[in-house]
Amino acid sequence: MEYQQRRKEQARQTEQAILQAAMDLSRQKAFDKVSVRDICQKAGITTGAFYHHFKSKDEMLLRGFAPLDRYMEEALAGHESDPPLERLWLLLTTYANFMESLGWELVTRYYQQRLGTPPSHSIDPHRFTYRSMVECLRQCEDQGRLPAGYSPEWMADFLFRHFRGVVIDWIVHQGSYPLLSKLEQDYILFSHIFQKA
């Protein structure tokens, strides 16, 4: 491995260690009470290394949800030839498990940060999660299962907006119910719509 590649991989590993430490600590106490020093101590790095990767705790939080796509990619590996509705269900269960693993308080803080940043698309169309969902929906369309008049891209955006709303409801209820069971109820309804299209 060349020097630059090694440095890049080391930087990626340090960033992941910072994000993991922040997530672990925020499960023990409120994110606001977790200091940069706490995160650095848990990650085994200096505060200088933290600020080399992130300008602030808030920036770290916004970027901290990037592992969702890696988590999704690992979960979907080996399922590429599964029927599209099964892959959609796998996407949703993986999404719910990721959110629940973070805990409702950290997810709350993430959405508070998102609301304070300039407006953006519902989801970045280049992200693995979005592309995987669109691919499933394209296959549904090819099988005549997508409601007429709706593109796979529009439907993916709609599903993301809906399931984000479910997550926000889960936050409002302070994580008092399993997120996956709520998503499953909604998914069953959507799958009936796809089957009747």
N, C-alpha and C positions, 0 to 999 in steps of 0.2 A: 504494500500500500504506500502510495506516495505521501510525502510530508503534508501537503495541503489537504489531501483526503483524510489523513490521520487527524489533523487539526479540526477538520470539519466534523468528523465523527466524535471527537472528544467534546467539542462544543455542543453537539446534539445530546450527548450523554449527560453533560452538566446541566443543560436546560431541562432535560427530562427528570433529573434528580431534584432540581429546584421545584418543578411542578408537582412531583410526587410528594416531596416533603410538605409543601403547602397544603396539598389535599389531605395528607395524613393528619397534619396538625389541626386543620379546620374541622376534622371529625371529632377532635377532642375538646375544642373550644371555638367560640365564634370567630369568624374570619377577621373581624375588626380587632380582635384581641391578639391575633397572631402577628408578631413583628417580623420585619425582614431579618433581624438577628436570630430569631427563633428558627426561621426557615433555613438560614445559612448553617446554623448549628446542626439541625436535623440532616441537612444535605451533605454536611462535611465540607463546606466551602467557605471562602471569605466573603464579606459583604461587597468587596470590590468585584468579585466574580459574579455576584448577583446582579450588580448594576451594569456589568458588561453585557449581560443578556437581556435585562429588563430595566426600563426607566423607573418603574415604580411597581408596587404591589398590584395596583389596579391594572396596569398594562399586562402584568403576569397573569392576572385573572382572565382577561379577555383572550389571551393567547393560550391559556390553560385548557381550553376546550378543544384545541387542535388534536389532542390524542384520541378524540372520539372517532375520527376517520381511520386512524391506525387500528383502533379497537374493532371498528366495523370491518375493515379489510381482513383482519385475522379471523373474525367470526364467519365471514362469507367464503373464506378460502376453502376450496373443495366442494362448494355448493353451486358452482357456476351453471351446472346443467340441471339443477332442481327446477321444478315448475315455478313460474313467476310469482304466483300467490304464496307459495311456500317461502320463496326468497324475501318477499315483502314482509312476511310475518317474522322471519329471522332478523331483518333490518330493524323492525319495531321492537322486538324483544331485546335485541342488543342495545338499542337506544335507551330503552327503559332501564335495563341493568346498569348501563353506564351512569345515567342520571342518579339512580338510587345509590350507587356506590359512592358518588360524590356527597350525597346528603342534601336535604332540602335547603339548609342554610347557605351552603356554598353556591348552590344553583340560584338561590334568591339573589345573592350578591352579584353573580354573573349577569343576571337579567337587569339588575339595577344599573350596572355598568353599561350594558348594551343600550339601555334607554337614554343614557347620558352622552352617547356618541352620535356622530352625524348619521342621518338616515341611510339605510343600505337596502339591498335586496333582501327578500325573505331568507334566502340562503345563497351562498356563493355557488354559481353553477359549475365551478371547476372542482368542487369538493367530491371526494370519493362517494360519500353517503348520498349526495344528490344524484350523481351520475348513475349509481347503482339502482336507485329508485326509478329513475327515468328509464333505464334499460328494462327493468321488470315491467313497467307500465307500457313500454313499446311492445313487448312480447304479448301483453294482455290485449293491446290494440290489434296486433297481427292475428290474434285468436278471436277477434270480434267481441272481446269482453270489456272494452272501455266504452263508457257512455258516449253516444254520438255528439259531435260538436266540441269535444274537449281533447286537447293535445296531451300527450304524456308529460310534457314540461309543465303545462298548466295544472294538471292533476297532481304532479309531484309537489309543486309549490303549495297547492291547496292542502295536501296531506301534511306537509311540514307545518303550515300555519295552524292546522287543526291540532296536531299532536303537541305543538308548542303551547297551545292553549290548555291542553290537558296537563302539561307539566306545570303551567302557572297555577291552575286550579289545585294541583297537588301541593304547590308551595303555599297557597292561601290556606290550605288545611294543614300546614306544617308537617307534611309528610306522614299524616295520620293513617293513610291507607296505602296499600301496595300499588305503585304506579303501573306495574305490568297488568294487573287485573283490569284496571280502568281502560288501558289501551287495548286490551284483548276484546272487551265488550264493543268498543268502537270499531275495531278491525273486523269483527264478525259482521257488523252492519255494512261496512264498506265492501267486504268480500261478496255479500249478497247482491249489492249493487252491480259489482263487476260481473257476477254470474248471470244477472238478468239483462245486461246490456245487449 
